[in-house]
Amino acid sequence: MKFRKLSNTNEALSAIGLGCMGLNFAYGHQVDQKQSSLLLERAIDLGINFWDTADMYANGANESLISGVLVPNRDKIFIATKFGFRHKNGAAAPAVIQIPISMVRQTMSNRPLKTPLKG
């Protein structure tokens, strides 16, 4: 696996990332939890340490799904995420809505941070 240095840190992220949305959201048939776990563990074996998820994928269930593999491997994985997307009026596609600081705090409130949110 090729790796890229993260900015001015000593951290190395895999050049290939893993988008986790399709595990249980969008793209038709959803993969069961056991298959998802096997896929995530295989990604680690291959050196893919840069995973993408979001709180709106399956209304947070995507984050819960990957946590089973992420937690025991937390020192090996980097997570890319985004937040502030919400389904509007029951639409299948997300709508971008203004993101007030209160939503940022709510989204981040259960996430351990090395540096606390300020603002």
Phi, psi and omega in degrees: 000138174272146180234155177234137179290137179273104176048231182259029177258179173262009181280141179241122178256142179297142179293335176256128178257169178241114174277120187266356184305316185291351180295321181212024181204133177068182177054030174079231185301131179269145180276139180287167187299320181296314178296320178298316179298318178297319178297315180295319178295323177294321177302317178298314179302326181276355180090008179280104186245012181240103185248148180241133175211177177203153182292342181271350178290114182055036178053044177094347182294333178295317178297320178296320180299311183286341183298331180300327178264327182295313186305308180288352181238025188302329180282355182253345191243141172247137182250128168259135180214171173211158180210170182102351176277136178220149174286135183250125177054039176074010181293148179289322180274143180288154175242138177279128181240154176311142183248093177288157181303331178297325178290322177299313180297318180297316181296320185272353188299331181256013181256126175291131181240144174287326178238122182298148175294139176232155176133000000 
